[in-house]
Amino acid sequence: MTLFRGTGLLAALSLLGLAAFINYQSLAESYGSGPPYFGRTTNMDKWSDPLPGLVMLDGLVLLIVAAAVVMFLRRQRELAALESVPDPGAISDPGTDADAPIQ
């Protein structure tokens, strides 16, 4: 199994930031900053609603980010479990007899 480190989580969060930037730019361009929906009313015959494409993009990005968070948390739990297991050599020395009296 490939180890999933914090860099994968960082990459997923940066993908989320990129998707948020794309959403902002698309919505600002479509609906415009002028009087009511300036970008939409100027060329109504050429205008198309950006929401269906953005919803598909956002759904995919959210799935990727959720998978990355789950993998990161699973890896953190695995590391915590491995660190809680004591060293086998510290438990008992196989060369000594457990029934022998201590001198």
C-alpha positions as CSV (number, residue, x, y, z in Angstrom):
1,M,0.0,0.0,0.0
2,T,1.3,3.4,-0.9
3,L,1.6,5.7,2.1
4,F,-0.6,8.8,1.9
5,R,1.3,11.7,3.4
6,G,0.3,15.3,4.1
7,T,1.4,16.4,0.7
8,G,-1.6,14.6,-0.8
9,L,-3.9,16.4,1.6
10,L,-2.3,19.7,0.7
11,A,-2.7,19.0,-3.0
12,A,-6.4,18.1,-2.5
13,L,-7.0,21.4,-0.6
14,S,-5.2,23.4,-3.3
15,L,-7.5,21.7,-5.8
16,L,-10.4,22.8,-3.7
17,G,-9.1,26.4,-3.8
18,L,-8.6,26.2,-7.6
19,A,-12.2,25.1,-8.0
20,A,-13.4,27.9,-5.8
21,F,-11.5,30.4,-8.0
22,I,-12.9,28.9,-11.2
23,N,-16.4,29.2,-9.7
24,Y,-15.9,32.8,-8.7
25,Q,-14.5,33.8,-12.1
26,S,-17.2,32.0,-14.1
27,L,-20.0,33.4,-12.0
28,A,-18.6,37.0,-12.1
29,E,-18.2,36.7,-15.9
30,S,-21.7,35.3,-16.5
31,Y,-23.7,37.6,-14.2
32,G,-21.4,40.6,-14.5
33,S,-20.8,43.4,-12.1
34,G,-23.0,46.1,-13.6
35,P,-26.8,46.6,-13.3
36,P,-28.8,43.5,-12.9
37,Y,-27.1,40.7,-14.7
38,F,-25.3,43.0,-17.1
39,G,-23.3,40.1,-18.6
40,R,-26.4,38.1,-19.1
41,T,-28.6,40.7,-20.8
42,T,-26.1,42.2,-23.2
43,N,-25.8,39.1,-25.4
44,M,-28.7,37.0,-24.4
45,D,-28.6,35.0,-27.6
46,K,-25.0,33.9,-26.9
47,W,-25.4,33.6,-23.1
48,S,-25.4,30.1,-21.4
49,D,-25.9,29.3,-17.8
50,P,-22.6,28.2,-16.2
51,L,-24.3,26.5,-13.2
52,P,-24.6,22.9,-14.6
53,G,-21.0,22.8,-15.6
54,L,-19.9,24.3,-12.3
55,V,-22.0,21.8,-10.3
56,M,-20.4,18.9,-12.1
57,L,-16.9,20.3,-11.5
58,D,-17.7,21.0,-7.8
59,G,-19.1,17.5,-7.3
60,L,-16.0,15.9,-8.7
61,V,-13.7,18.1,-6.7
62,L,-15.6,17.4,-3.5
63,L,-15.3,13.7,-4.1
64,I,-11.6,14.0,-4.6
65,V,-11.1,16.1,-1.5
66,A,-13.3,13.8,0.6
67,A,-11.2,10.8,-0.5
68,A,-8.0,12.6,0.3
69,V,-9.2,13.6,3.7
70,V,-10.3,10.0,4.4
71,M,-7.0,8.6,3.3
72,F,-5.0,11.1,5.3
73,L,-7.0,10.4,8.5
74,R,-6.7,6.6,7.9
75,R,-2.9,7.1,7.6
76,Q,-2.8,9.1,10.8
77,R,-4.7,6.4,12.7
78,E,-2.4,3.7,11.3
79,L,0.6,5.7,12.5
80,A,-0.9,6.2,15.9
81,A,-1.7,2.4,16.1
82,L,1.9,1.5,15.1
83,E,3.4,3.9,17.6
84,S,1.2,2.4,20.4
85,V,2.5,-1.1,19.9
86,P,5.6,-1.8,22.1
87,D,8.9,-2.9,20.7
88,P,9.0,-6.7,20.6
89,G,12.5,-6.8,22.1
90,A,11.4,-4.8,25.1
91,I,8.7,-7.2,26.1
92,S,10.8,-10.3,26.7
93,D,14.2,-11.6,25.8
94,P,13.8,-15.0,24.2
95,G,17.2,-16.1,25.5
96,T,16.1,-16.0,29.1
97,D,14.0,-18.5,30.9
98,A,10.8,-16.9,32.3
99,D,10.5,-19.5,35.1
100,A,14.1,-19.0,36.4
101,P,14.3,-17.2,39.7
102,I,15.8,-13.7,39.8
103,Q,19.2,-13.7,41.5
